[in-house]
Amino acid sequence: MKNKKNPNRSLLIFCAPALLVYKIFKLYPAVSGIFYALTDWNGINKTYHFVGFSNFIEICGDSYFWNAMWFTLKYVLAIVVVANVVALLLAVAIESRPKGKGFFRTIFYMPNMISMVIGGYMWMFIFTKVLYYMADNWNMKFLDKSWIGNPKYSFVAIITVAAWGAVGYLMIIYMAALQGVPTELKAAASLDGANAWKIFWNVTFPLIGHAVTICVFWSLNSGFQVFDVIYALTGGGPGRATQSAAINIYEEAFKGNIRYGYATAKSMVLFLIVLLITMIQLRISKGKEEEL
Amino acid sequence: MKKKQLISNCLVYSFLFIGALYTLFPLFMALMNSLKTNGELLTNVMSLPQQLHAENYTRTFEKMKYFRSLGNTVLLAGVSVTLIILFSALAGWKLCRTKTKLSRFLFGLFVFSMLIPFSSIMIPLYKVTLVLHMKNSLFGLSLVYAGLGVSMAIFLYHGFVKGIPIELEESAGIDGSSSLQTFFYIIMPLLKPITTTICITNVLWVWNDFLLPLIIISNNKKYTLLLSTNTLFGQYSSDWTAILSALILAAIPVIIFYAVFQKQILKGIAEGAVKG
């Protein structure tokens, strides 16, 4: 009964293990990152010096980083649109028909079970071997492209694979939301003479607004951190043409340069950009949801 | 009217079938070609194998030290997820049941960091693991996963506990001063539905995570399945039968997991996402 007088004591005891690992492996790295970003810490010298904002000034003129950032933005835009549109289409198609729900759901979700590194390498085989075969033997000349070697086409390749991996997850969320839409509402609209298209846009879509917010938020957030797909498919190449921000930071820190301080400064810039964009997205979609 | 219905059915199902084919295509091509000889594969990637060349598999089995990598991955995912569930259930339940300023502050502290992307803490985190001598330690890596995973899990537990009437706990004789024992015997069973969800989402996360082990683990005795597949890919970049059989071997455990727990997985994913 002693603890009853001081609820905070037992609270701290129950939270202690979680707090400990959380502080050491998440909070401390996040906070100390701000400090490291202001130093010339690297993997070679034992000591490091405070260098003020010079890392950030260098970032401003670092065209490789901004190219990677620009590539990431293009990637995020493409994956958010493509993955969400396809996932919603699939979800609506599956939910609109009584037969085969479980079957299609199982298949479409399967790529999400496999790591994108494994999936990426499987697609690598498709892009470097199978498509050429189809182009030569099945007279599908449009497939005869340098899918991995030419940045113009490897962007398409990357989106193809990333969407393949993400659609199932989003589709499950959309399906759950669609199941929550009362059938009476749709039946009523149908009696009023609305066609399927109108029913979807005016009745169903507003009711699944919450799922749209979640899915856009998720694809936006994971898009900004994209690493595995690109690592497996192009490795950021040719040259640095398909580097994402995460790949650029990884290479700066762990490949060749080992400039930890500078790479940390880059990761701070990435964080601020992601934070800004997710805040804007949440504000917009919250506003939309309320309007509806 | 009937005819129209028929046409629309045809359209919807052909759309779904094309989608399904597209989804399974890389998996199927990898499986089919992994059973050929390299010569056969290079002549025709679309043909069925004339003979099943299972020796590709025995070869890669050795090369990627399959059982060792699999064991490492199972250990890593098992320990990480146990820690996440244990730590978060304790904290999440208590945070929800305690109504003080401190509890609100701690909950906020856990939740706010969910916005920080992993790539932003990756380098300082690497430094922490160096200082704590955790480089190449699978147990150390599972502690890291626990640290990164508790936020989301606490958030989910917190939300779930809110929906459990407190009378249930009171009638069981627990009040604010509950001990650990009563927690495990009475609270944990009540939390089972959300525990399943958290367990599934986290097993999949740790199992399929690549970047963190790539940074922390460099000793090949400690390689996870993904790391050994990745290394093999680098070493045998033109030996496609070796690579494809390695990819199939790496995918098999999750496919089995999916086949067995499909219902729970799909339910857990939807719930985890909507509440998160």
Interface residues (C-beta under 8 A of the other chain):
Chain A: M1 K2 N3 K4 P7 N8 S10 L11 L12 F14 C15 P17 A18 L19 V21 Y22 K23 I24 F25 K26 L27 Y28 P29 A30 S32 G33 Y36 V86 L89 L90 A93 I94 S96 R97 G100 F104 R105 T106 I107 F108 Y109 M110 P111 N112 M113 I114 S115 M116 V117 I118 G119 Y121 M122 W123 F125 I126 K129 V130 Y133 M134 N137 W164 G168 Y169 I172 I173 M175 A176 H210 A211 I214 W218 N221 F224 Q225 F227 D228 Y231 A245 A246 I249 Y250 A253 F254 Y260 A263 T264 S267 M268 L270 F271 V274 L275 T278
Chain B: N9 V12 Y13 F15 L16 G19 A20 Y22 T23 L24 F25 P26 L27 M29 A30 N33 L41 N44 V45 M46 L83 L86 F87 S88 L90 A91 W93 K94 L95 T98 K99 T100 L102 S103 L106 L109 F110 S113 L115 I116 P117 F118 S119 S120 I121 M122 I123 P124 L125 Y126 K127 V128 L132 L143 V144 A146 G147 L148 V150 S151 I154 D175 G176 S177 S178 F183 L204 W207 N208 D209 F210 L211 I215 L226 T229 N230 F233 W240 I243 L244 L247 A250 A251 V254 I255 F257 Y258 Q262 I265 L266 I269 A270 A273 V274 G276
